[in-house]
Amino acid sequence: MDKERLRQMVLQYLGNAGDEGAKRDSIYEYLKDVLPANKTEEQQLRMLGDLLKSMKMEELIKTDGRNWFLQ
């Protein structure tokens, strides 16, 4: 699964989450079947965290407390 596809899935998920946003755990639940199976759950969570941080730095998404939202 390439990062661009994961990014699109995150944007779609957050778009569907609306004004309430979504916590990292719920985003992980949505993506876990497409994350690399050769990685442990901890590695997958770290990978997702890194992806969310990079998307935030690119101003595609934002965070408020523990929730993520579309920018």
N, C-alpha and C positions, 0 to 999 in steps of 0.2 A: 504494500500500500504506500503510495507516494505521499509526500507531505502536502502537496497541493490538493489532493483529494480529501485528506483529513481536514485541511483548512476549510474547504468548501462545506464539508459535513458539519464542522463546528459552527460556521456562519449560518447554515440552514437551521441547525438545532436552536441556536440563540434567537434566530428570527422567529421561530415557532414559540419560543419561551415568552416572548413579548416583554411587557413592562416588569414582570417578576424576575426576569433573568434566570440563570441556572448556576448551581454549584458545580464545582469540578467533579464531584462524585457522580452526579447525574449525567454530566457530559461523558464521563468515562463509561458509564453503563451503556450509553448510546453507541459509543465507538469501540467498545472492547472486542467485539467480534471481528473488527477489521484491523485492529492493532497487530503488530508482529507477534505471531504465536510462539516464536522462539525466545521471547522475552518473558521474564517473570512479571507478576502483577505489579510489583514495586517498580520495575524498570518501565513498564507501560505507563504507570502513573507519573513517573518522572518525565517520560517522553511527552506526555500530554501537558504537564505543567510547563515544560520548556516551550512547547508549541503555543500555549496560551500566552505566555510571557512575550514571545516574539511577535505574536499577532497584536498584543497590546502596544508594544513599542512601535509597530507600524500603524497604530491608531485605527485598526479594524474593529477592535473590541475594547471594552473598558471593564473595570471592576469597581464594585462598591461593597466594601466589607468582604464577604466570602462569595458574593454572587458576581457572575459575568454577564455582560450585556453587549449587544451590538452598539457600536459607536454612533 
